[in-house]
Amino acid sequence: FKSLESEENSEIIKTLVEYLIEISTSLSPDIYQNLLDVFILPGFNNSRERKSSLASFTSSDKSDQKKLFNKETGKLVAKSMATIFAKSLKSDGTKASMTYEALIKIANFSLAKKDVDLLLIVSRFFVRIRASTDKQIYLSNPTDMDGLSAAFSRNLNIRKKKEPEMSALSLDESEKWTYPEEITYIAQEFLDIPSDDLTIFDSGSFKLSLRPTIDIEKWLSVVIQILETCPHWEIYSFIWAHFCPQLSNIKLFETCGEGIRKLRSLACDQLSLKLPSNLKLPENVSKHDLQVAIVRNFTPLISYHDLFSKQDEDQIIGALVVGLSGWEKTAIPCVHILTVCCYEIPLSIKKYLSVILTKLQTRISSAFASAHILEFLLSLSYIPSLTSNFTVDEFKRAFGITFKLIQYAHEISETKNEQHQGILNHGQELAAENSPSTENLEVTPTISIYLLTLSYDVIANWYLNMKMNDRRQLSSFIIKNLIISQSNRGTDISHQNMAFLDLISRFTYSDLELKFSPINPQTFSSDDPVPVSYTHLT
């Protein structure tokens, strides 16, 4: 292997690398570590110690000075390290742990040298690391990345829909990654198989681990450096897209408190467009597209809220409010995260709730985000403590959003009903929509029915969870807008609106539950007519 650092013949290098992979499984851990230290890692040594001035006058052994690998050799060696990790993961955790440390050094070397191709090779390996509920390490292909990759225009599935004649492999010369993609140096047979003994290193534990471990915080540190410095757009976008699914694996990062807090701070800053100074966006990607990818990373980040202070949580909501102020593609994922935050960090939501409702009312004017807004309002209605300090004007703002969406749903139903099939026949199902939520969605009459149902559900839940005094002040406002919002203006009130007018009138001054005593048929003779009662409420 001494010739690796100076060899230029690609076939010889490839043969040496294949031999390295073949013998790695049979070597003892001590010999394997020695092989790494002597023949592999010196080729990626970025911090060489300079000889002292005194030593420069003495004879030095030039044979001890190792040359760095050239780019092609470095890439082949990095791929071989990833292959060795995958092969040894199941049965030889000690060797896999050594290989992980070697790959971390290669990642730091490529980051310091800004070698994007080499950094992408090792990053493709690292983003596939997962931990089971027992913290056993395994490798798995990234999933649930349609929205993330679409934000950077790298989703091949969406490209095929827009350009059916496009070949799956036709890429722009500057594009170094796409989704989905397969890597040749990690075979499918090694995926999704937990290791027998390799586990996560816990720096906060006082117990001595008798099993081999990997320190995942070292990889998290590399991720943070990439996102902070942005050595190149390709690796910067790759990390924002691929790290999100990995961050969702809580068992993998639950011991990395300091790193997670630093990542949270970085994500909040960059969502607020405090971006790296050397970041240069390609022509087909805007800052709003980047915001869409960043905000999607808040979904797994919220899962670590036990590691955050109240101030940290407030900063998360503050950053999401900034994202909410952008265009609608940014607002949709922001609303999704805010809905989750209603349950995970309710105190911070309560602090910003008035501002959030104002943004929803003034910034989002079309129905592109209608369903997402209504689902957020519905979540608020299930947590009355969030709106306990609301004034009448703030309640009116929330109801105003709902009435506006009811009007839009009625308009869609009227204008498109003739052109659309309407409700499907019994036994038929709508095709599942797999496109990201930020992609344009046609609001059909079927969707408009869902919007109407959701809107009325929001009104009922909000109204019944309000204090009695607030109901008295708002009942006339709600009744007026229910009548105005119906589609067949000037004619009789629709049955749906009639039912809700009945509900408002029943519960404006009373909280009595709608209980009906069952009629015992035995109290009537067979000749007596059974009384029938009707109500608008179901």
NUGU-84498 format. One record per residue (C-alpha): x, y, z. Coordinates in steps of 0.02 Angstrom, whole numbers, plus 32768, in hexadecimal, padded with zeros to 4 digits. Each point is the difference from the previous one (the first is absolute). Layout:
XYZ...
END
This chain:
8000800080008096807580057FE780247F477F518045801B803D80B18022806A80097F627FA67F8A7F8A7FA980557F6D7FC37F697F9F7F467FF480267FF77F457FE1808B7FDC807C7FB0807280817F597FAA7FE880527F5580168056803780A07F5F804780467F9E7F607FD780897F9B80567FF2807280987F457FDE800B801A7F457FEA80827FEA80897FAF8078807D7F837F7F803C80887F81802B807A807780578004800D80BD7FCB80AB804680B4802B803380487FDB7F557F6F805A7FAB801B809C806A80BA7FFA7FD97FD87FF57F467F92809B800E80838061806180927FD67F8F7FB87FF67F507F5480557FFB7FF18093807780A780537FD57FBA801B7F517F78806E804F806F805680807FD880B97FFC805E803A809B80B47FCC7FE6807B802E80868089806F7FC280AE7FD18032805580778077808B80717FC1807E7F97805E7FC47F627FAD800D80537F5780BD8002801380077F4A802E7FEC7F6F7F8C7F4A7FCF7FEB7FB87F617FBE7FA180357F657FAF7F567FF57F96802E80997FB080917FA57F5D7FC47FB57FB1804C7F667F4780287FF97F927F977F907FD2804F7F5B7F4780247FE77FD27F617FA3805E7F8F80787FB4805B80957F507FE27FBD80207F477FE2804A7FE980AE7F6D805E80507F847F907FA780607F6580377FF7803C80B67F4280127FF27FF67F517FB4806A7FB6808D7F90805280827F647FB77FB0804D7F517FF380427FFD80B27F6B805680537F997F64802080827F8F8050809D806780277FCF809F805B80B380258036803E80087F4C7F6780677FCD8026807B808C80B480147FC27FC3801B7F4F7F838084803C808D8062805280667FF47F5F7F6D80437F9B7FEA8091807B80B680307FE27FE47FF67F447F6780708012806380828063808D7FF77F817F8B801B7F6D7FAA808F805C80A68056802180377FE77F4A7F51802D7FBE80047F607F9A7F457FF87FD980027F597FA5805B7FA8808F7F90805380827F647FC87FA2803F7F4C7FFB80167FF480BC7F63806780227F987F867F9A803F7F7A80767FE4806280A17F4D80357FDA7FD17F487FF3802F7FD980B57F6C7FD880717FE67FBB80B07F7A7F8680387F9A801580A0808A7F9D8057808280777FB580457F7A7F8C804E804F7F667FC77FD87F508001804F7F537F6580337FA07FD880647F637FB580AD801F7F43800B7FE97F768084800D8069807F7FA17F8980327F757FDF80AE804380B3801E8036804B7FCD7F597F79805D7F9F803180A2805780AA7FF27FAC7FB77FC17F5A80557F5780177F687F8F800A80057F8B7F6A7F4F7FC0801E7FB980B07FEE806C80217F687FBA7F657FAC7F4E803D801E802880A97FB4806D7FBB7F747FCC7F4B7FDC807E7FEF7F7480928028807380787F74802680177FD780B980BB801A7FF0800080A47FA1804B807F8076804980AC7FF180BE7FFD80018005806580A17F897F8B805D805F7F85806C7F6A7FB4805B7F497FD77FE17F747FA380577FE57F707FFA80AE7FBD7FE2805D7F5F802480B87FF3802E80667F6E7FBE807A7FF480917F7A7FCD807F7FA67F657FC37F467FE9802080227F5D805D80548060808E7F70807B801B7F817FFD808F805D7F788061802A803A80B280AC7FDA804380157F7A8084806E806A8071802480AD7FB77FA38089805F7FFF80BD802280858051806C7FB4806180918077808580417F8A802880917FFB7F4F804380707FCB80907FEF7F497FD4808F7FAD7FA57FC27FB97F5B803D7F517FDF7FC380057F4C804F805F7F6D7FB280AA7FE17FFD808F7F837FFF80B680357F7380467F92802180AF8044809C80067F927F927FEF7F667F8880838045809680748015802D7FE87F487F4B80277FCF800280A2806480A580357FB17FBA7FE27F517F62806480238060808D8054808880167F7E7FAC7FC07F60809F7FC17FA97F9A7FE07F627F4880097FCE7FF77F477FD580367FC080AB7FA0808B805A7F5C7FD47FA980237F458011800D800F80BE7F63806B80147FA07F807F9880477F5C80468021802780B67F48801D80297FCC7F477FF280987FCD80667FDB808280877F537FB0801180597F6780487FFB804080B4805D7F6B80498095802D7F94801580B3803F7FAC800480AB80A980098059803F80917F947FB5808E8066808280847FDA80047FD97F467F417FFF7FF17FF580AA8056808280477F8B7FA37FB97F697F5E804F8040805480AA800D804A7FEF7F527F587FCB7FB47FA6809380518081807B7FBE7FFE7FBC7F4F7F417FF67FF9800780BB802B807480117F67809F80198065805A7F937F8280BA7FD87FE9805B80917FAF804B7F957F757F5B7FAB7FD27FDA80117F467F567FC17FCA7FEC7FB27F527F8B80567F867F727F8280167FFD800E80C07FC4809880618017802E80B77F4B7FCE801C80247F527FBB80907FF2807B7F8B8038808C7F877F747FD2808B7F7F8017803D804E80A37F53800B804E7FE07F487FDC80947FD880717FA1804D80927F8B7F6A800480837F8980488052808D80647F5F8019806380107F4C803B8098803680667FA5808D805B802D7FB380A980B380397FDC7FCA80B47FE17FE1809080787F63806B7FFA806680857FA580377F7F7F7E7F4C7FCE7FE37FCC80B67FED808880187F7D7FBD7F6B7F9F7F52804C7FF6804980AB7FD980617FB67F6D7F637FA67FC27FA080A58005808780497F8F7FE87F6D7F897F44801B8009801A80B17FC0804C7FC17F5D7FA87FBB7F697F7E7F77800C80767F6F7FDA80628031809B7F63801E80677FB77F517FE5808C7F9E80588007808980847F487FE4802780217F44800A808A801A80817F97807D80627F757F7F800A807A7F84804E8041808780757F508019804680177F59805780BD7FFC801C802980B380377F56805180258043808D806E806980467F717F6D7FF07F887F928060807A8080808D80077FFE80177F437F4E7FCB7FDA7FBA80AE7FE0808E80257F877FE87F587FA97F46801F7FE3802680AD7FBB807D7FB57F857F837F7B7FCB7F7C80857FE2806B807E7FA280897F9D7FAA7FA37F697FBB7F77803B7F8C7FDA7F6B7F907FC17F51802480A77FAF7FD8801D7FE980BA7F497FF780367FFE7F4E804480A3801A805E7FC1809F80547F5D7FAC8032805C7F6B804A8069807980687F64805B803E7FAE7F59802980987FCF80687FF080A380617F4A7FDA802580317F5D80568074805D80787F94808980518090803680708057804B7F687F7080797FE07FD0801F80B6804280B47FFB7FB4802C7F577FA180A27FED7F60800E7F9A8061804F7F70807A7F6E7FFC7F707F847FFB7FB480637F7080A67FF57FA47FFF7F42800E7F4A7FF07FCC801F807B7F7280827F8B7FB47F837F7180067F7080637FB2807280377F73802C7F4C7FDA7F497FCC80057FD980837F7C808F7FC17F947FC77F4B80117F5080307FCA8044805E7F6880697F6A7FCC7F697F8D80117F9780737F93807E80227F76804A7F527FEB7F717F8D802A7FC77FF57F4B80AF7FD57FC280257F7E80847FC47F5080237FD1803480B17FF07F7C808680407F557FCD7F8C7F6D7FEF7FF57F82808C80987F8F8005807280797FA28093805680538061809C7FD980B27FE37FC7808180278087805C80A47FE780BA7FEA801E803A80AC7FCA804C807280857F8680768057805A80947FB27FD47FC67F507F65804C7FB07F617FA4802E7F60800C7F9C7F70802D80737F747F957FB77F4B7FF8803F80327F6580638089806380587F88809280197F8B7F8A806180927FD48072802780BA80187F4A8025802B7FF67F71807C80A3803380527FCC80B780077F5B7FDB8058805B7F8A80768078808D802E7F6F807880217FA57F82806F809A7FD08064803C80B2801B7F54803D80317FDB7F74807C80AB801380537FEB80BC801C7FCB804E80A37F478026800F801E80BC800580647FF97F5E7F767F9C7FAC7F8080878029806D80857FB080287F997F657F5C7FA77FDB7FB9808D7F9480A6800E7FA280027F457FDA7F487FF97FCE801680947F8A80987FB47FAB7FB17F537FF37F70804C7F9E8074806A7F9380777F6E7FDA7F7D7F8C7FB6800B7FE77F467F4980177FD17FF380B2803F7F5580507FF87FA77F59800C7FD37F8E808F80867FD6807F80567F5A7FDB7FE27F6B807380B6800280397FF980B780317F567FE58052804C7F77806D808D807280387F8B809180217F9F7F89807080A27FD08058803180B7801E7F54802C80447FFD7F68807480AA801F804F800C80BE80087FB7800780AF800A7F4C803780797F6E800C7F7D7F79801080307F627FA37F937FBE7F757FBB7F6780557F617FAB7FC77FA67F8380707FDD7F617F9E7F497FD67FE97FCC7F5980467F967FA97F7C7FA77F9B80887FA4809C803D7F9F80067F5D7F827F877FC080157FB87F537F7680717FC0804A80A28044806C80657F8980B7800F8035802F80B78015808A803C7F8B807380948027807080607F8A809B8067801E807F80577F94808C7FBB806C80457F537FDE
END
